[in-house]
Amino acid sequence: MKVTFPHMGVSWVGIRHLLSEIGFDVVVPPTVTKRTLELGTKHSPEFICLPFKVNLGNYLEAIEDGAEIIFMVGGIGPCRLGYYAEVQREIMHDLKLPVEVVVLERDNFIAEISRAVKSVGIAFPWNRLVSLARFCLAKVIFLDELEAKVLKDRYRERVKGSCTQLFEQAVKDVDAAKDWRRLRELKHRYSRELADLLLEKSEEPLKVGLVGEIYMLIESTVNLQIAEKLGEMGASVERNMYSSNWVREHLIPDWRMIRHARHIERLAKPYLPHRVGGHGLETIGFTVEYAKHNFDGVVQVLPLTCMPEIIAESILPTVSRDYNLPAMTMTLDEHSGEAGLVTRVEAFVDMLRERRRAKEVHNVASRAGN
């Protein structure tokens, strides 16, 4: 029985391992390409958000490879994620595609997986499912933590592109890892190898926070590699969203993640006192946190028509003014081009660099005056 799921950053590594061990024949959606976007856009409502279109393109390509079942997570609140599966199911029904959509709701997620597995006629022991889910999550956590280090330190790479190549190889090795011992070996290995790729830090880099809608942040092929471009321009980048963090906050609870989420809510409260769906609140809360940690600027990335992020976008200028923190918003859809994005990002980084220089000159002058 062939199954598939949406392509979302490196989360496919854990999902593939989980479904394969349960007994499914897994069709991993191809990396998002222009064709993926064209397929999804062709069959989607015109004004639906970009992640919906890309997900649908994922499914159509996977169905071409024989997928019979689609696993999709459910959603709650004002974000349209909660409607994805239902609308996509109707679209594929209209296209007369022989595929079943199985929605995994957030409440009691492991039990939801067990229920879904039973519904398609597979028996899998509960105790094995729990331990298997932990291992699969550990795979994604490792890759997310490695990616965070790469984003933070890419500006120091000796050879342009070497950090990206290292991360791509790590994804392949972690995908092939079958046990905890191998995963621990890979952690030690890639920690050493990343350090070998980097120059010694000679000066404090520009620090840029990357916030916005989770899918647009995690899927670099959709956000036109904005984090990589910032790093190549000399910025140390910190991204506020990773798929493993979301899982540990909403699906397989980790109290460290939940405590930090509550901390971010408190930071956002003066500007946004309640949730508005999606990750609008996190965009504001993390912007405040980055300001408190002396970041030089923040970039918000969102898909066109995303209501939660549009609300956050309208609040960002106030946060920017209150904390004297420059913020830039990048709104992307299927028509967005790399050249325009690069031009805007370059201008933003140049502005941050000039602000840094002006601040340093002012500080020197102030000390001389004293």
C-alpha positions in Angstrom: 0.0 0.0 0.0 1.7 3.2 -1.2 1.3 6.3 1.0 2.5 9.9 0.7 2.4 13.2 2.6 3.3 16.9 2.1 6.9 17.9 1.6 8.0 20.2 4.4 11.7 20.9 4.9 13.5 17.9 6.4 10.5 16.5 8.2 10.1 13.9 5.5 13.1 12.0 6.9 11.2 11.2 10.1 7.9 10.7 8.4 9.3 8.3 5.9 11.0 6.2 8.6 7.9 6.1 10.7 5.6 5.0 7.8 8.1 2.5 6.4 8.6 0.8 9.8 4.9 0.5 10.2 4.7 -1.4 6.9 3.7 1.1 4.2 5.4 1.5 0.9 6.3 5.2 1.2 6.3 7.6 -1.8 8.3 10.7 -0.6 7.1 13.7 -2.6 9.9 15.0 -4.9 11.7 18.1 -3.9 9.5 21.1 -4.7 10.2 22.3 -8.3 8.6 24.7 -10.8 6.5 21.8 -12.0 5.2 21.1 -8.5 4.1 24.7 -8.2 2.5 24.7 -11.7 0.5 21.5 -11.0 -0.7 22.8 -7.6 -1.6 26.3 -8.9 -3.4 24.9 -11.9 -5.9 23.0 -9.8 -6.1 25.2 -6.7 -8.5 28.2 -5.9 -6.8 31.3 -7.3 -6.6 33.2 -4.0 -5.6 30.3 -1.7 -2.2 30.6 0.0 1.0 29.3 -1.5 1.5 26.3 0.9 -1.8 24.9 -0.2 -0.8 25.0 -3.8 2.6 23.4 -3.2 1.0 20.7 -1.0 -1.5 19.9 -3.8 1.4 19.8 -6.3 3.2 17.4 -3.9 0.2 15.0 -3.9 -0.3 15.1 -7.7 3.3 14.2 -8.3 3.2 11.5 -5.6 0.0 10.0 -7.2 1.9 9.9 -10.5 4.4 7.6 -8.7 1.6 5.4 -7.4 0.6 6.9 -4.1 -2.8 5.6 -2.9 -3.1 7.2 0.5 -2.3 10.7 1.6 -1.5 11.4 5.3 -2.2 15.1 6.3 -2.2 16.7 9.7 -5.3 18.6 10.8 -5.6 22.2 12.0 -7.5 24.4 14.3 -8.3 28.1 14.5 -8.6 30.8 11.9 -5.6 29.5 9.8 -6.8 27.8 6.6 -4.6 24.8 7.3 -7.7 23.2 9.0 -9.4 23.2 5.6 -6.5 22.0 3.5 -7.4 18.3 3.6 -11.1 18.7 2.9 -10.6 21.1 0.0 -7.8 19.1 -1.5 -9.8 15.9 -1.1 -12.6 17.5 -3.2 -10.2 18.7 -5.8 -8.7 15.2 -6.2 -12.2 13.7 -6.3 -13.1 16.1 -9.1 -10.0 15.0 -11.0 -11.1 11.4 -10.5 -7.9 10.4 -8.8 -8.0 7.1 -6.9 -6.5 8.3 -3.6 -7.7 8.4 0.0 -6.9 11.3 2.3 -6.3 10.4 6.0 -6.3 13.4 8.4 -4.4 13.1 11.6 -5.8 15.5 14.2 -3.6 17.1 16.8 -5.3 15.8 19.9 -3.6 12.6 21.2 -1.5 12.4 18.1 0.1 9.0 18.7 -3.4 7.5 19.2 -4.4 9.2 15.9 -1.6 7.5 14.1 -2.6 4.1 15.6 -6.2 4.7 14.6 -5.2 5.6 11.0 -3.0 2.6 10.7 -5.8 0.3 11.9 -8.3 1.9 9.5 -6.2 0.7 6.5 -5.9 -2.8 7.9 -2.4 -2.8 9.4 -1.8 -4.1 13.0 1.1 -2.4 14.8 1.8 -2.7 18.5 1.2 0.4 20.6 4.5 0.2 22.6 6.5 -0.1 19.4 4.7 2.9 17.9 5.6 5.1 20.8 9.3 4.2 20.7 9.4 4.4 16.9 7.8 7.9 17.0 10.4 9.1 19.5 13.3 7.9 17.2 11.7 9.4 14.1 11.3 12.7 15.9 15.0 12.5 17.1 16.1 12.3 13.5 14.2 15.5 12.6 15.4 17.3 15.8 19.0 16.5 14.9 18.6 17.9 11.3 16.8 21.0 12.6 19.5 21.7 15.1 22.2 21.2 12.5 20.4 23.5 10.1 20.1 26.1 12.9 23.9 26.0 13.3 24.4 26.2 9.6 22.2 29.3 9.4 24.0 30.9 12.3 27.5 30.3 10.9 27.2 30.2 7.1 28.7 33.7 6.9 32.0 32.2 8.1 32.2 29.4 5.6 35.7 29.1 3.9 34.2 27.9 0.6 30.9 29.3 -0.6 28.3 26.5 -0.7 30.2 24.1 1.5 27.7 24.4 4.4 24.8 23.7 2.1 26.6 20.6 0.7 27.4 19.4 4.2 23.7 19.7 5.3 22.4 18.0 2.2 24.8 15.0 2.9 23.7 15.0 6.5 20.0 14.7 5.4 20.9 11.6 3.3 22.9 10.0 6.2 20.2 10.6 8.8 17.6 9.3 6.4 19.6 6.0 6.2 20.2 5.8 10.0 18.4 2.8 11.5 19.2 3.1 15.2 20.1 5.4 18.1 23.8 4.5 18.0 24.2 5.5 14.3 22.3 8.7 15.0 24.7 9.6 17.9 27.7 8.9 15.6 26.3 11.3 13.0 25.8 14.0 15.6 29.4 13.9 16.6 30.7 13.6 13.0 28.7 16.5 11.6 29.5 18.8 14.6 33.3 18.3 13.8 32.8 18.6 10.0 30.9 21.8 10.3 33.5 23.4 12.5 36.2 22.4 9.9 34.3 24.4 7.2 34.3 27.6 9.1 36.8 30.5 9.5 37.6 31.9 12.9 35.2 34.7 13.8 37.0 38.0 13.3 34.2 40.4 14.1 30.6 40.4 15.3 28.4 39.7 12.3 25.0 41.2 11.5 22.3 39.3 13.4 19.1 38.8 11.5 16.0 37.1 12.8 13.8 35.2 10.3 10.1 35.0 11.3 6.8 34.3 9.6 4.5 31.5 8.5 6.0 28.1 9.3 5.8 26.4 5.9 7.3 29.5 4.2 10.2 29.4 6.6 10.9 25.7 6.6 10.6 24.9 2.9 13.6 26.7 1.4 12.7 25.9 -2.2 9.5 27.9 -1.7 11.0 30.9 0.1 13.7 31.1 -2.6 16.5 30.2 -0.2 16.2 33.5 1.7 18.1 32.3 4.7 21.0 31.0 2.6 21.2 34.3 0.7 21.3 36.3 4.0 24.1 34.1 5.2 26.1 34.5 1.9 25.7 38.3 2.4 27.4 38.2 5.7 24.5 37.8 8.2 24.2 35.3 11.0 20.6 34.1 10.7 18.3 32.8 13.4 15.0 31.3 12.3 12.2 31.0 14.8 10.3 28.0 13.3 11.4 24.4 12.8 9.1 21.4 12.2 10.5 19.5 15.2 9.7 22.4 17.5 6.1 22.5 16.2 5.7 18.8 16.8 7.0 19.1 20.3 4.7 21.9 21.1 1.5 20.6 19.5 1.7 16.8 18.7 4.2 15.1 21.1 4.4 17.5 24.0 7.8 18.6 25.4 7.5 21.0 28.3 10.6 22.9 27.4 9.0 23.8 24.1 5.7 24.6 25.8 7.4 26.8 28.4 9.2 28.7 25.7 6.0 29.1 23.6 4.3 30.7 26.7 7.3 33.0 27.1 6.9 34.2 23.5 3.2 34.7 24.1 4.0 37.0 27.0 6.4 39.0 24.9 3.8 39.4 22.2 0.9 40.3 24.5 1.4 44.1 24.6 1.0 44.1 20.9 -1.2 41.0 20.2 -3.0 39.8 23.3 -4.5 36.7 21.7 -3.9 34.2 19.0 -5.0 35.0 15.5 -4.3 31.6 13.9 -1.2 30.3 12.2 1.9 31.8 13.6 1.0 35.5 13.7 1.5 35.7 17.4 4.9 34.0 17.2 6.0 36.5 14.5 5.4 39.3 17.0 6.7 37.5 20.0 10.0 36.4 18.4 10.5 39.9 16.9 10.4 41.3 20.5 12.8 38.6 21.7 15.2 39.2 18.9 15.1 43.0 19.7 15.9 42.2 23.4 18.9 40.1 22.2 20.3 43.0 20.2 19.6 41.7 16.7 20.3 44.1 13.9 17.1 43.4 12.0 14.2 41.0 11.3 12.7 39.6 8.1 9.2 38.3 8.0 8.3 35.8 5.3 4.6 35.0 4.5 2.5 33.7 1.6 0.2 36.1 -0.1 -3.3 36.3 1.5 -2.1 34.6 4.8 -4.5 36.3 7.3 -2.5 35.6 10.5 0.7 37.0 9.0 -1.0 40.0 7.5 -2.2 40.9 11.0 1.4 40.5 12.3 2.7 42.5 9.4 0.4 45.4 10.4 1.8 45.3 13.9 5.5 44.9 13.0 6.0 48.7 12.3 5.0 49.5 15.9 7.3 46.8 17.3 10.1 48.1 15.0 9.6 51.7 16.2 9.4 50.8 19.9 12.6 48.7 19.8 14.4 50.6 17.1 14.7 47.3 15.1 14.4 47.4 11.3 11.9 44.9 9.9 11.3 43.9 6.3 8.4 41.8 5.0 8.7 39.5 2.1 5.3 38.4 0.6 5.6 35.5 -1.8 3.3 33.7 -4.2 3.7 31.5 -7.3 4.7 34.6 -9.3 7.6 35.7 -7.1 11.0 35.8 -8.6 14.5 35.3 -7.2 16.0 38.4 -8.7 13.5 40.7 -7.0 14.0 39.0 -3.7 17.8 39.2 -3.9 17.6 43.0 -4.7 15.4 43.6 -1.6 17.5 41.5 0.7 20.7 43.1 -0.5 19.3 46.6 0.1 18.1 45.5 3.6 21.5 44.0 4.6 23.3 47.1 3.3 21.0 49.3 5.4 21.7 47.2 8.5 25.4 47.4 7.9 25.2 51.2 7.6 23.2 51.5 10.8 25.8 49.3 12.5 28.6 51.6 11.3 26.8 54.8 12.3 26.1 53.4 15.8 29.8 52.5 16.2 30.9 56.0 15.1 28.4 57.5 17.5 29.7 55.4 20.4 33.3 56.3 19.6 32.4 60.0 19.5 30.4 59.7 22.8 33.4 58.1 24.6 35.8 60.7 23.2 33.5 63.5 24.4 33.5 62.0 27.9 
